[in-house]
Structures are given as C-alpha cells and as structure tokens.
C-alpha cells in the first residue's frame, strides 16, 4: 500500500474550493485522501507514511480540461486569424486529412505532456483516432473521458457510415471497461454538431448512448451564424432540435453554448445538460462570450475546457478559468457575478464530477487528484488571499507537482510517466511533414 503525507503552506479544500487550511497535511493512502487538516492535528494519523514537504506551495484540487481534441497539438499555430468555418474548412480539416494513427498518437502524447505540466489531472476529448489517444492515456496515467468523433470525411475512416461502424465496434469492444466504476478511462460518444451530423445518425448516437449508459459530447450553438442558420432551416434552436429527437434523455456534454436563445435555458436545466465553456477559443475565433453567469444563476452545470490547440494554442486550464472569470464580470457588468472560489471550482471539482467521482476536491475519502503550485515567484507575494493568488497571479509554470489517482505524474517538475524529449522530437517532425504535404 502506498502511504504519503504532503505538508503544504496552504491547502484549498472542499468541493466548492472555498476552504483554506494554512500549514496543512494531506494524508494519501493508495489512491484516496484519508485525512486533511492542520499539520499538528494530522500527526496522530501519520504512521510510517512517506513525507513530502511543500512548505512553500499551495495544494488545490487538480484541474480538469472539459473539452479538447488532444492530437490537435500538431496544429498549434497553423491559423490564428480566421473565423470558425474558414478555420475548419481551409486549415484544420485539410491538415487532419494528412494525419495517420501514429501521428495522432504523438500529437496526443504531446498534449498529455502539456496537460501534466499545467496541473491537469483529466480531460474530456472528442476526436477520431480514439485508439491512439487511448494508448496515450494508459501510458501517461491521466484520467480521460474519450468520445470518438462522428462526422463525414474523417481521415481515419472516411464516410460517416464507416466512421459510425468503427465507433460502434470500438464501444462494444470496451464494454467491460465502461462498466468499471473506478477506471481512469471513461468512454462516451462525440457527434461533432447538429449541423454536421445528419438526423439518422443522431438517432443512432442516442440509441448507443442509452445502451451503454455513456455521455454524448457535442458542439452546440458555438456561433451566431450556426444558430441563425438552424432557425432558418428547422425553425428551432440546435438544443430544441436535439430535444425533438429525444437525444437529451442521455447525459449531454454541450461544448460552447455561446448563443442560447428561446427555451434553451429551460431545456438545459430540465435535462441537466452540462455546459463545456471554452472562453479563449471562442474569443480567438470571434465566436462570442457564453453567458456563464446566467447558467450558474439558473443552476445549470458549467465546467471549463480549452478546446483543441488549433483554436487555442495551449491546454492551460488555469488561463481559461481566469479568462472566464474576467469575461463574466464584463458581460454582466458586475464584478461580483463569479466569486474566486466559484471560478476555481468550474475548472477543478465541477469537472471531476463528470468522471463519476462521488467526492471531488481535497477532502476526506476523495480520490487523490491534486495540483501543487510553487509560491517561490515574486508574483506569489504577498499572500493576502491565496485563492486570489492562484486564480489571478499564478501561471502554469508554477506547477511543481501533479498527483492523479494517488500517483505522482509530475514530481519536482519532472515527468514520471512520459519521455518528453522523444515526444517533442517526433511531434515536431510530424507537423513539419504534414505542412510540407499540404503545400504540394
């Protein structure tokens, strides 16, 4: 049995991320947090545990990246000044048409490195080449919810019918893992969007999601044009359309939700839709600002993601949480709408719940997913409010350690599961090759 006690200057604890322990200990046995409290109070519980001193650090619940396309690390920086449709059709999909399963493996490996270095314990992915990403998850020991993407013309399988058959076969082959409650790997299904996946396939998606009791991960109302076109074609919003198809009886993870209208708020609340908020990607593509403060006011679940590197350039969830907080203050014209602990929660413990963890955060009997930030930088002083320090002063470069499921994946800024040099070398060569092929 693994037994560790971590002593920290600060611990941000609780499922709401609103409790602060100064000079505290976190006692971990196997993959669970057994006790949390003041160092002196915890001494009686420490018997032979390995002691790790982090007395110039703050421990927080580990980040969750709630929406990304991990192999898109290979596309980083290929197009920084286009709107969504041009970006997709002229840059992203042409690049991806040259990708192989091995390319996707190394792109996902590079993404895993970046997630770990940013203090991210788990990610929710929607992409093709799911077996390649799955392999990376197993090697990295990260937590992941993999939702193989469904649309027409993927480089892996081509037609939407072939893609559907591949996904169906994949999910059937993973049925035993799907049933495992404590697996680091979880599975869903990822129809790209209502405007790219025909009705007949959305109905098939609903059936298979119900069969395996898995979530549906889908892009919804990402741009104003998307919603406008949908209203003209169907006289419905994208969410109303999915409701009419009975898709919403399943667990829905709705990426973006920038332009809710009509009954959308009511629908989201009724069906317990979870909003996957990606503020920087939405800004970069000039898609807009999702009204997160309204979702939270209406008790609609919100979690934060980065989107893929093609539209964001990094996988830094701390940056996203900070951006989300600032944008909502602006959007609401009210600096009080997103308290610091709430902003931290939607980037950490709120996302953990999607993985089926009954308890989340640095609390007794919760799974040990913990990020430790160094306070050595000048920007970390003074510490008048440690949650404010993390949210508005820290950077992912301050991440010193990452614990996932009770194991160190990043210890003293050193990777414990992945070969960083090899992954960077291979990924760089792959990106160079694909860009050369695109120019021919």
TORGUVEX-916204 format. One record per residue (C-alpha): residue number from 1; residue in three letters; x, y, z. Coordinates in Angstrom, 3 decimals, padded with zeros to 6 digits. Layout:
BEGIN
{node NUM; ALA; {X; Y; Z}}
...
This chain:
BEGIN
{node 1; UNK; {000.000; 000.000; 000.000}}
{node 2; UNK; {001.243; 003.482; -000.914}}
{node 3; UNK; {001.191; 005.867; 002.052}}
{node 4; UNK; {002.173; 009.520; 001.641}}
{node 5; UNK; {001.716; 012.675; 003.677}}
{node 6; UNK; {002.148; 016.008; 001.894}}
{node 7; UNK; {002.782; 019.058; 004.048}}
{node 8; UNK; {001.870; 022.393; 002.436}}
{node 9; UNK; {001.837; 026.038; 003.325}}
{node 10; UNK; {-001.742; 026.253; 002.024}}
{node 11; UNK; {-004.427; 023.768; 001.042}}
{node 12; UNK; {-007.503; 024.928; -000.872}}
{node 13; UNK; {-010.045; 022.299; 000.036}}
{node 14; UNK; {-013.734; 021.416; -000.161}}
{node 15; UNK; {-015.882; 020.553; -003.157}}
{node 16; UNK; {-016.688; 024.266; -003.514}}
{node 17; UNK; {-012.974; 025.220; -003.337}}
{node 18; UNK; {-013.829; 027.671; -000.557}}
{node 19; UNK; {-011.947; 026.286; 002.456}}
{node 20; UNK; {-008.362; 027.226; 003.227}}
{node 21; UNK; {-006.029; 025.333; 005.533}}
{node 22; UNK; {-002.740; 027.034; 006.395}}
{node 23; UNK; {000.215; 024.818; 007.318}}
{node 24; UNK; {-001.706; 021.669; 006.485}}
{node 25; UNK; {-001.207; 017.990; 005.749}}
{node 26; UNK; {-002.838; 015.803; 003.125}}
{node 27; UNK; {-002.660; 012.105; 004.006}}
{node 28; UNK; {-002.928; 009.787; 000.989}}
{node 29; UNK; {-003.210; 006.011; 001.124}}
{node 30; UNK; {-003.319; 004.150; -002.184}}
{node 31; UNK; {-005.452; 006.417; -004.400}}
{node 32; UNK; {-007.520; 008.157; -001.701}}
{node 33; UNK; {-007.200; 011.149; 000.581}}
{node 34; UNK; {-007.614; 009.707; 004.078}}
{node 35; UNK; {-007.366; 012.924; 006.057}}
{node 36; UNK; {-006.782; 016.652; 005.617}}
{node 37; UNK; {-006.077; 019.230; 008.287}}
{node 38; UNK; {-003.503; 021.226; 010.208}}
{node 39; UNK; {-000.077; 019.600; 010.412}}
{node 40; UNK; {-000.224; 019.320; 014.205}}
{node 41; UNK; {-003.719; 017.815; 014.110}}
{node 42; UNK; {-002.732; 015.243; 011.479}}
{node 43; UNK; {000.386; 013.935; 013.270}}
{node 44; UNK; {-001.619; 011.270; 015.084}}
{node 45; UNK; {-002.696; 009.770; 011.736}}
{node 46; UNK; {000.813; 009.612; 010.260}}
{node 47; UNK; {002.480; 006.261; 010.926}}
{node 48; UNK; {005.267; 005.361; 008.548}}
{node 49; UNK; {003.940; 007.489; 005.676}}
{node 50; UNK; {006.494; 008.912; 003.233}}
{node 51; UNK; {006.697; 012.638; 003.971}}
{node 52; UNK; {006.847; 015.180; 001.156}}
{node 53; UNK; {007.482; 018.736; 002.302}}
{node 54; UNK; {005.982; 021.514; 000.199}}
{node 55; UNK; {006.001; 024.314; 002.767}}
{node 56; UNK; {006.327; 026.995; 000.081}}
{node 57; UNK; {003.478; 025.606; -002.010}}
{node 58; UNK; {-000.289; 025.648; -002.298}}
{node 59; UNK; {-002.270; 022.472; -002.997}}
{node 60; UNK; {-005.508; 022.686; -004.971}}
{node 61; UNK; {-007.873; 020.109; -006.467}}
{node 62; UNK; {-006.348; 019.174; -009.828}}
{node 63; UNK; {-007.675; 020.865; -012.961}}
{node 64; UNK; {-009.924; 019.105; -015.480}}
{node 65; UNK; {-009.842; 020.084; -019.161}}
{node 66; UNK; {-013.506; 019.556; -020.012}}
{node 67; UNK; {-013.336; 019.935; -023.792}}
{node 68; UNK; {-010.421; 019.344; -026.089}}
{node 69; UNK; {-009.183; 017.488; -029.175}}
{node 70; UNK; {-005.850; 016.267; -027.890}}
{node 71; UNK; {-003.963; 015.362; -031.108}}
{node 72; UNK; {-004.567; 018.929; -032.351}}
{node 73; UNK; {-001.321; 019.882; -030.603}}
{node 74; UNK; {000.174; 019.147; -034.034}}
{node 75; UNK; {-001.876; 022.032; -035.483}}
{node 76; UNK; {-000.666; 024.602; -032.962}}
{node 77; UNK; {-000.320; 027.995; -034.635}}
{node 78; UNK; {-001.301; 026.987; -038.205}}
{node 79; UNK; {-004.097; 029.561; -038.351}}
{node 80; UNK; {-004.501; 032.376; -035.843}}
{node 81; UNK; {-006.694; 034.833; -037.751}}
{node 82; UNK; {-009.791; 033.169; -039.193}}
{node 83; UNK; {-013.425; 032.681; -038.268}}
{node 84; UNK; {-014.745; 029.226; -037.410}}
{node 85; UNK; {-015.963; 027.990; -040.808}}
{node 86; UNK; {-012.896; 029.216; -042.737}}
{node 87; UNK; {-010.651; 027.887; -039.949}}
{node 88; UNK; {-012.294; 024.446; -040.164}}
{node 89; UNK; {-012.593; 024.059; -043.920}}
{node 90; UNK; {-009.399; 025.798; -045.069}}
{node 91; UNK; {-006.933; 024.846; -042.359}}
{node 92; UNK; {-007.953; 022.263; -039.742}}
{node 93; UNK; {-009.643; 019.607; -041.870}}
{node 94; UNK; {-007.033; 019.827; -044.696}}
{node 95; UNK; {-004.230; 019.368; -042.129}}
{node 96; UNK; {-006.036; 016.477; -040.450}}
{node 97; UNK; {-006.590; 014.747; -043.802}}
{node 98; UNK; {-002.841; 014.002; -043.826}}
{node 99; UNK; {-002.760; 012.554; -040.303}}
{node 100; UNK; {-002.180; 008.894; -039.516}}
{node 101; UNK; {-002.924; 006.930; -036.359}}
{node 102; UNK; {000.745; 007.203; -035.390}}
{node 103; UNK; {000.674; 010.974; -035.947}}
{node 104; UNK; {-002.354; 011.215; -033.658}}
{node 105; UNK; {-000.565; 009.129; -031.029}}
{node 106; UNK; {002.373; 011.536; -030.884}}
{node 107; UNK; {000.109; 014.593; -031.039}}
{node 108; UNK; {-001.876; 013.221; -028.109}}
{node 109; UNK; {001.369; 012.390; -026.265}}
{node 110; UNK; {002.498; 015.996; -026.668}}
{node 111; UNK; {-000.891; 017.080; -025.356}}
{node 112; UNK; {-000.535; 014.767; -022.353}}
{node 113; UNK; {002.837; 016.347; -021.537}}
{node 114; UNK; {001.253; 019.778; -021.675}}
{node 115; UNK; {-001.717; 018.783; -019.534}}
{node 116; UNK; {000.548; 017.309; -016.873}}
{node 117; UNK; {002.817; 020.348; -016.812}}
{node 118; UNK; {-000.289; 022.554; -016.434}}
{node 119; UNK; {-001.573; 020.617; -013.418}}
{node 120; UNK; {-004.436; 018.959; -015.307}}
{node 121; UNK; {-005.446; 015.526; -013.994}}
{node 122; UNK; {-008.059; 014.634; -016.596}}
{node 123; UNK; {-009.520; 015.629; -019.933}}
{node 124; UNK; {-012.684; 015.128; -021.958}}
{node 125; UNK; {-011.853; 014.522; -025.585}}
{node 126; UNK; {-013.756; 014.477; -028.851}}
{node 127; UNK; {-011.640; 013.252; -031.754}}
{node 128; UNK; {-011.059; 010.419; -034.196}}
{node 129; UNK; {-008.102; 008.013; -033.859}}
{node 130; UNK; {-009.503; 007.187; -030.444}}
{node 131; UNK; {-007.326; 004.078; -030.060}}
{node 132; UNK; {-004.229; 006.265; -030.400}}
{node 133; UNK; {-005.444; 008.629; -027.693}}
{node 134; UNK; {-006.447; 005.710; -025.507}}
{node 135; UNK; {-002.896; 004.344; -025.723}}
{node 136; UNK; {-001.527; 007.699; -024.552}}
{node 137; UNK; {-003.935; 007.785; -021.618}}
{node 138; UNK; {-002.758; 004.365; -020.481}}
{node 139; UNK; {000.902; 005.373; -020.756}}
{node 140; UNK; {000.527; 008.786; -019.125}}
{node 141; UNK; {-001.809; 007.578; -016.309}}
{node 142; UNK; {-004.036; 010.625; -016.813}}
{node 143; UNK; {-007.783; 010.500; -016.308}}
{node 144; UNK; {-009.789; 010.706; -019.551}}
{node 145; UNK; {-013.293; 010.579; -020.982}}
{node 146; UNK; {-012.814; 009.635; -024.638}}
{node 147; UNK; {-015.667; 010.412; -027.019}}
{node 148; UNK; {-014.834; 009.235; -030.554}}
{node 149; UNK; {-015.925; 011.882; -033.024}}
{node 150; UNK; {-018.646; 011.257; -035.599}}
{node 151; UNK; {-018.898; 013.260; -038.810}}
{node 152; UNK; {-018.395; 012.719; -042.527}}
{node 153; UNK; {-014.904; 012.560; -044.003}}
{node 154; UNK; {-012.603; 011.822; -041.077}}
{node 155; UNK; {-009.061; 010.890; -042.184}}
{node 156; UNK; {-009.294; 007.683; -040.180}}
{node 157; UNK; {-012.424; 006.101; -041.630}}
{node 158; UNK; {-013.754; 008.374; -044.390}}
{node 159; UNK; {-017.517; 008.250; -044.806}}
{node 160; UNK; {-019.866; 008.847; -041.915}}
{node 161; UNK; {-021.226; 005.307; -042.263}}
{node 162; UNK; {-017.736; 003.799; -041.965}}
{node 163; UNK; {-016.991; 006.117; -039.043}}
{node 164; UNK; {-020.206; 005.069; -037.324}}
{node 165; UNK; {-019.389; 001.374; -037.791}}
{node 166; UNK; {-015.904; 001.937; -036.379}}
{node 167; UNK; {-017.269; 003.740; -033.292}}
{node 168; UNK; {-019.924; 001.100; -032.729}}
{node 169; UNK; {-017.314; -001.677; -032.876}}
{node 170; UNK; {-014.949; 000.273; -030.610}}
{node 171; UNK; {-017.552; 000.887; -027.894}}
{node 172; UNK; {-018.672; -002.737; -027.995}}
{node 173; UNK; {-015.065; -003.860; -027.511}}
{node 174; UNK; {-014.694; -001.535; -024.496}}
{node 175; UNK; {-017.934; -002.569; -022.806}}
{node 176; UNK; {-016.144; -004.238; -019.886}}
{node 177; UNK; {-014.094; -001.096; -019.197}}
{node 178; UNK; {-017.222; 001.067; -019.486}}
{node 179; UNK; {-018.710; -000.943; -016.630}}
{node 180; UNK; {-015.662; -000.402; -014.375}}
{node 181; UNK; {-016.571; 002.328; -011.916}}
{node 182; UNK; {-013.016; 003.206; -010.857}}
{node 183; UNK; {-011.245; 003.093; -014.223}}
{node 184; UNK; {-009.152; 006.121; -015.191}}
{node 185; UNK; {-010.528; 005.618; -018.694}}
{node 186; UNK; {-014.148; 006.517; -019.368}}
{node 187; UNK; {-015.939; 006.486; -022.712}}
{node 188; UNK; {-018.641; 008.490; -024.431}}
{node 189; UNK; {-019.595; 009.307; -027.999}}
{node 190; UNK; {-018.929; 012.541; -029.868}}
{node 191; UNK; {-021.240; 013.542; -032.719}}
{node 192; UNK; {-019.485; 016.679; -033.941}}
{node 193; UNK; {-022.508; 019.019; -034.066}}
{node 194; UNK; {-026.175; 019.066; -035.125}}
{node 195; UNK; {-025.208; 020.846; -038.368}}
{node 196; UNK; {-022.581; 018.248; -039.385}}
{node 197; UNK; {-024.275; 015.003; -038.297}}
{node 198; UNK; {-027.491; 014.003; -040.120}}
{node 199; UNK; {-030.641; 013.198; -038.157}}
{node 200; UNK; {-030.457; 009.436; -038.827}}
{node 201; UNK; {-027.017; 009.263; -037.201}}
{node 202; UNK; {-028.002; 011.427; -034.242}}
{node 203; UNK; {-030.778; 008.905; -033.574}}
{node 204; UNK; {-028.224; 006.095; -033.725}}
{node 205; UNK; {-025.997; 008.028; -031.328}}
{node 206; UNK; {-028.875; 008.362; -028.882}}
{node 207; UNK; {-029.541; 004.622; -029.013}}
{node 208; UNK; {-025.952; 003.585; -028.395}}
{node 209; UNK; {-025.512; 006.154; -025.602}}
{node 210; UNK; {-028.574; 004.720; -023.882}}
{node 211; UNK; {-027.393; 001.151; -024.446}}
{node 212; UNK; {-024.024; 001.692; -022.759}}
{node 213; UNK; {-025.134; 004.487; -020.392}}
{node 214; UNK; {-022.451; 006.840; -021.705}}
{node 215; UNK; {-022.480; 010.627; -022.265}}
{node 216; UNK; {-022.888; 012.417; -025.592}}
{node 217; UNK; {-020.225; 015.083; -026.198}}
{node 218; UNK; {-021.383; 017.564; -028.851}}
{node 219; UNK; {-020.699; 021.131; -030.058}}
{node 220; UNK; {-023.789; 023.313; -029.533}}
{node 221; UNK; {-024.578; 026.924; -030.516}}
{node 222; UNK; {-020.932; 027.845; -030.974}}
{node 223; UNK; {-021.547; 030.766; -033.354}}
{node 224; UNK; {-024.337; 033.205; -034.034}}
{node 225; UNK; {-024.434; 032.094; -037.677}}
{node 226; UNK; {-024.869; 028.447; -036.667}}
{node 227; UNK; {-027.931; 029.293; -034.558}}
{node 228; UNK; {-029.358; 031.633; -037.211}}
{node 229; UNK; {-028.944; 029.040; -039.985}}
{node 230; UNK; {-030.507; 026.379; -037.802}}
{node 231; UNK; {-033.545; 028.545; -037.106}}
{node 232; UNK; {-033.997; 029.207; -040.836}}
{node 233; UNK; {-033.698; 025.521; -041.723}}
{node 234; UNK; {-035.553; 023.892; -038.821}}
{node 235; UNK; {-037.395; 026.751; -037.060}}
{node 236; UNK; {-035.674; 025.509; -033.908}}
{node 237; UNK; {-032.519; 026.208; -031.931}}
{node 238; UNK; {-029.937; 023.398; -032.003}}
{node 239; UNK; {-030.976; 022.374; -028.477}}
{node 240; UNK; {-034.685; 022.367; -029.360}}
{node 241; UNK; {-033.834; 020.217; -032.378}}
{node 242; UNK; {-031.992; 017.696; -030.188}}
{node 243; UNK; {-034.875; 017.695; -027.733}}
{node 244; UNK; {-037.269; 016.821; -030.563}}
{node 245; UNK; {-035.026; 013.880; -031.451}}
{node 246; UNK; {-035.135; 012.696; -027.800}}
{node 247; UNK; {-031.335; 012.937; -027.717}}
{node 248; UNK; {-031.439; 014.842; -024.443}}
{node 249; UNK; {-032.693; 011.856; -022.466}}
{node 250; UNK; {-028.990; 010.926; -022.377}}
{node 251; UNK; {-026.278; 012.763; -020.450}}
{node 252; UNK; {-025.305; 015.708; -022.683}}
{node 253; UNK; {-021.932; 017.457; -022.533}}
{node 254; UNK; {-022.542; 020.546; -024.641}}
{node 255; UNK; {-019.416; 022.342; -025.799}}
{node 256; UNK; {-019.530; 026.136; -026.161}}
{node 257; UNK; {-023.235; 027.144; -025.812}}
{node 258; UNK; {-022.300; 030.714; -026.689}}
{node 259; UNK; {-025.711; 031.709; -028.075}}
{node 260; UNK; {-028.597; 030.314; -026.010}}
{node 261; UNK; {-032.000; 031.636; -027.031}}
{node 262; UNK; {-035.685; 030.891; -026.693}}
{node 263; UNK; {-036.237; 027.873; -024.454}}
{node 264; UNK; {-032.576; 026.883; -024.304}}
{node 265; UNK; {-032.074; 027.735; -020.624}}
{node 266; UNK; {-035.217; 025.832; -019.700}}
{node 267; UNK; {-034.121; 022.831; -021.781}}
{node 268; UNK; {-030.630; 022.785; -020.271}}
{node 269; UNK; {-031.978; 022.829; -016.750}}
{node 270; UNK; {-034.707; 020.254; -017.436}}
{node 271; UNK; {-032.343; 017.712; -018.985}}
{node 272; UNK; {-029.337; 018.519; -016.780}}
{node 273; UNK; {-027.138; 019.486; -019.714}}
{node 274; UNK; {-023.559; 020.295; -018.731}}
{node 275; UNK; {-022.013; 023.318; -020.487}}
{node 276; UNK; {-018.372; 022.900; -021.533}}
{node 277; UNK; {-017.132; 026.502; -021.575}}
{node 278; UNK; {-014.108; 027.396; -023.753}}
{node 279; UNK; {-013.610; 031.157; -023.394}}
{node 280; UNK; {-010.254; 031.660; -025.138}}
{node 281; UNK; {-011.136; 029.550; -028.168}}
{node 282; UNK; {-014.426; 031.430; -028.515}}
{node 283; UNK; {-012.582; 034.754; -028.335}}
{node 284; UNK; {-009.852; 033.723; -030.779}}
{node 285; UNK; {-012.389; 032.632; -033.396}}
{node 286; UNK; {-014.526; 035.707; -032.614}}
{node 287; UNK; {-017.403; 033.361; -031.822}}
{node 288; UNK; {-018.544; 035.316; -028.780}}
{node 289; UNK; {-018.816; 035.042; -024.993}}
{node 290; UNK; {-021.004; 032.368; -023.417}}
{node 291; UNK; {-023.288; 033.729; -020.648}}
{node 292; UNK; {-021.799; 031.535; -017.944}}
{node 293; UNK; {-023.035; 033.721; -015.106}}
{node 294; UNK; {-026.611; 033.149; -016.290}}
{node 295; UNK; {-026.059; 029.393; -016.476}}
{node 296; UNK; {-024.751; 029.391; -012.912}}
{node 297; UNK; {-027.644; 031.583; -011.712}}
{node 298; UNK; {-030.057; 029.030; -013.185}}
{node 299; UNK; {-028.218; 026.078; -011.607}}
{node 300; UNK; {-027.008; 024.753; -014.966}}
{node 301; UNK; {-023.704; 022.908; -014.562}}
{node 302; UNK; {-020.686; 024.618; -016.135}}
{node 303; UNK; {-017.149; 023.263; -016.475}}
{node 304; UNK; {-014.151; 024.736; -018.278}}
{node 305; UNK; {-012.153; 023.423; -021.223}}
{node 306; UNK; {-009.551; 024.801; -023.593}}
{node 307; UNK; {-010.815; 023.362; -026.893}}
{node 308; UNK; {-008.047; 021.972; -029.124}}
{node 309; UNK; {-004.664; 023.551; -029.808}}
{node 310; UNK; {-005.774; 024.509; -033.304}}
{node 311; UNK; {-008.087; 027.175; -031.863}}
{node 312; UNK; {-006.395; 027.972; -028.573}}
{node 313; UNK; {-002.677; 027.207; -028.865}}
{node 314; UNK; {-002.361; 025.831; -025.319}}
{node 315; UNK; {-004.104; 023.451; -022.925}}
{node 316; UNK; {-003.732; 025.656; -019.847}}
{node 317; UNK; {-006.946; 025.377; -017.822}}
{node 318; UNK; {-005.782; 027.967; -015.274}}
{node 319; UNK; {-005.674; 030.546; -018.085}}
{node 320; UNK; {-009.196; 029.526; -019.122}}
{node 321; UNK; {-010.581; 029.832; -015.599}}
{node 322; UNK; {-009.060; 033.294; -015.228}}
{node 323; UNK; {-010.375; 034.381; -018.629}}
{node 324; UNK; {-013.826; 033.006; -017.790}}
{node 325; UNK; {-013.941; 034.991; -014.558}}
{node 326; UNK; {-012.882; 038.237; -016.242}}
{node 327; UNK; {-015.290; 037.838; -019.168}}
{node 328; UNK; {-018.302; 037.176; -016.956}}
{node 329; UNK; {-017.597; 040.277; -014.887}}
{node 330; UNK; {-017.545; 042.255; -018.140}}
{node 331; UNK; {-020.584; 040.542; -019.647}}
{node 332; UNK; {-022.737; 041.017; -016.548}}
{node 333; UNK; {-021.322; 044.481; -015.882}}
{node 334; UNK; {-020.980; 043.242; -012.335}}
{node 335; UNK; {-017.655; 042.265; -010.693}}
{node 336; UNK; {-019.423; 040.062; -008.142}}
{node 337; UNK; {-021.021; 037.524; -010.528}}
{node 338; UNK; {-018.261; 034.909; -010.381}}
{node 339; UNK; {-016.598; 034.653; -006.997}}
{node 340; UNK; {-012.972; 033.468; -006.965}}
{node 341; UNK; {-013.775; 030.098; -005.423}}
{node 342; UNK; {-016.585; 029.509; -007.941}}
{node 343; UNK; {-014.231; 030.239; -010.841}}
{node 344; UNK; {-011.732; 027.770; -009.400}}
{node 345; UNK; {-014.485; 025.196; -008.866}}
{node 346; UNK; {-015.610; 025.173; -012.531}}
{node 347; UNK; {-012.032; 024.395; -013.554}}
{node 348; UNK; {-011.479; 021.663; -010.971}}
{node 349; UNK; {-014.049; 019.835; -008.835}}
{node 350; UNK; {-017.006; 020.523; -011.148}}
{node 351; UNK; {-015.186; 018.736; -013.952}}
{node 352; UNK; {-014.207; 015.840; -011.711}}
{node 353; UNK; {-017.882; 015.018; -011.196}}
{node 354; UNK; {-018.243; 014.153; -014.901}}
{node 355; UNK; {-015.849; 011.252; -014.333}}
{node 356; UNK; {-018.286; 009.723; -011.888}}
{node 357; UNK; {-016.226; 010.542; -008.793}}
{node 358; UNK; {-018.617; 010.590; -005.852}}
{node 359; UNK; {-016.419; 013.050; -003.987}}
{node 360; UNK; {-014.159; 015.652; -005.540}}
{node 361; UNK; {-011.630; 018.035; -004.081}}
{node 362; UNK; {-009.108; 017.831; -001.263}}
{node 363; UNK; {-011.430; 016.255; 001.257}}
{node 364; UNK; {-011.564; 013.053; 003.249}}
{node 365; UNK; {-012.311; 009.918; 001.206}}
{node 366; UNK; {-011.974; 011.704; -002.139}}
{node 367; UNK; {-009.769; 010.357; -004.923}}
{node 368; UNK; {-006.335; 011.996; -004.711}}
{node 369; UNK; {-006.154; 014.268; -007.782}}
{node 370; UNK; {-004.041; 017.192; -006.583}}
{node 371; UNK; {-002.023; 020.009; -008.158}}
{node 372; UNK; {000.747; 021.733; -006.195}}
{node 373; UNK; {001.832; 025.259; -007.128}}
{node 374; UNK; {005.149; 026.732; -006.036}}
{node 375; UNK; {004.943; 030.099; -004.294}}
{node 376; UNK; {008.594; 030.939; -004.980}}
{node 377; UNK; {007.960; 033.576; -007.652}}
{node 378; UNK; {007.724; 037.271; -006.837}}
{node 379; UNK; {004.202; 037.298; -008.315}}
{node 380; UNK; {003.083; 034.998; -005.475}}
{node 381; UNK; {003.676; 037.605; -002.750}}
{node 382; UNK; {002.128; 038.841; -000.558}}
{node 383; UNK; {-000.466; 036.140; 000.082}}
{node 384; UNK; {-003.350; 038.283; 001.263}}
{node 385; UNK; {-005.843; 035.866; -000.331}}
{node 386; UNK; {-004.408; 032.542; -001.505}}
{node 387; UNK; {-007.353; 031.741; -003.800}}
{node 388; UNK; {-006.837; 035.109; -005.494}}
{node 389; UNK; {-003.125; 034.330; -005.776}}
{node 390; UNK; {-003.877; 031.088; -007.610}}
{node 391; UNK; {-006.628; 032.487; -009.836}}
{node 392; UNK; {-005.141; 035.848; -010.820}}
{node 393; UNK; {-001.394; 035.722; -010.061}}
{node 394; UNK; {-000.181; 032.176; -010.678}}
{node 395; UNK; {000.747; 030.610; -014.007}}
{node 396; UNK; {001.009; 027.017; -015.144}}
{node 397; UNK; {004.777; 027.487; -014.957}}
{node 398; UNK; {004.369; 027.471; -011.178}}
{node 399; UNK; {003.072; 023.879; -011.186}}
{node 400; UNK; {005.575; 021.792; -009.240}}
{node 401; UNK; {003.720; 018.506; -008.831}}
{node 402; UNK; {000.669; 016.673; -010.137}}
{node 403; UNK; {-000.939; 013.706; -008.409}}
{node 404; UNK; {-003.564; 011.656; -010.263}}
{node 405; UNK; {-005.347; 008.754; -008.604}}
{node 406; UNK; {-002.825; 008.885; -005.770}}
{node 407; UNK; {000.258; 008.675; -008.043}}
{node 408; UNK; {002.749; 011.401; -008.936}}
{node 409; UNK; {002.730; 012.049; -012.688}}
{node 410; UNK; {004.854; 015.184; -012.208}}
{node 411; UNK; {007.275; 015.369; -009.290}}
{node 412; UNK; {009.521; 018.383; -008.725}}
{node 413; UNK; {008.764; 019.420; -012.341}}
{node 414; UNK; {009.918; 016.066; -013.726}}
{node 415; UNK; {007.654; 013.752; -015.738}}
{node 416; UNK; {007.209; 010.334; -014.170}}
{node 417; UNK; {005.327; 008.545; -016.957}}
{node 418; UNK; {006.301; 010.068; -020.325}}
{node 419; UNK; {009.519; 010.682; -022.291}}
{node 420; UNK; {009.334; 014.401; -023.000}}
{node 421; UNK; {012.347; 014.726; -025.302}}
{node 422; UNK; {011.296; 011.872; -027.579}}
{node 423; UNK; {007.690; 013.059; -027.840}}
{node 424; UNK; {008.705; 016.629; -028.718}}
{node 425; UNK; {011.168; 015.427; -031.357}}
{node 426; UNK; {008.656; 013.103; -033.026}}
{node 427; UNK; {005.775; 015.612; -032.899}}
{node 428; UNK; {007.886; 018.356; -034.452}}
{node 429; UNK; {008.884; 016.150; -037.381}}
{node 430; UNK; {005.271; 015.060; -037.952}}
{node 431; UNK; {003.986; 018.642; -038.070}}
{node 432; UNK; {006.756; 019.634; -040.483}}
{node 433; UNK; {005.926; 016.684; -042.762}}
{node 434; UNK; {002.205; 017.441; -042.873}}
{node 435; UNK; {002.719; 021.136; -043.597}}
{node 436; UNK; {005.062; 020.205; -046.457}}
{node 437; UNK; {002.448; 017.785; -047.846}}
{node 438; UNK; {-000.242; 020.478; -047.670}}
{node 439; UNK; {001.889; 022.871; -049.764}}
{node 440; UNK; {002.342; 020.399; -052.623}}
